[in-house]
Amino acid sequence: MTRHHNINGNIVPFTAEEEAQRDAEELAYANGAFDRAIADLRQKRNSLLTATDYLALSDNTLSADMTTYRQSLRDITNNLTTLEQIQAVEFPTKP
């Protein structure tokens, strides 16, 4: 499919060079999908861990349920190798 761009109000088709450059940009973006998804997953995980950090201070004793929850969050990215696996991740329920 030919791509077009607007130059001074005129719709102009991409040149072969512009098509090749755009294809390369789209491929690079698609190849980075896993990295973006895992970074997003880690950010969400870190936020959930941060929300319970105060419970893990030295003057507190974590319940077994909370310890399991926090460990499950830390382990959530283990063995993820595909974008589909990342998209299927379900976060544990906070006790």
Secondary structure, 3 states (H helix, E strand, C coil): CCCEEEECCEEEECCHHHHHHHHHHHHHHHHCHHHHHHHHHHHHHHHHHHHHHHHHCCCCCCCHHHHHHHHHHHHCCCCCCCHHHHHCCCCCCCC
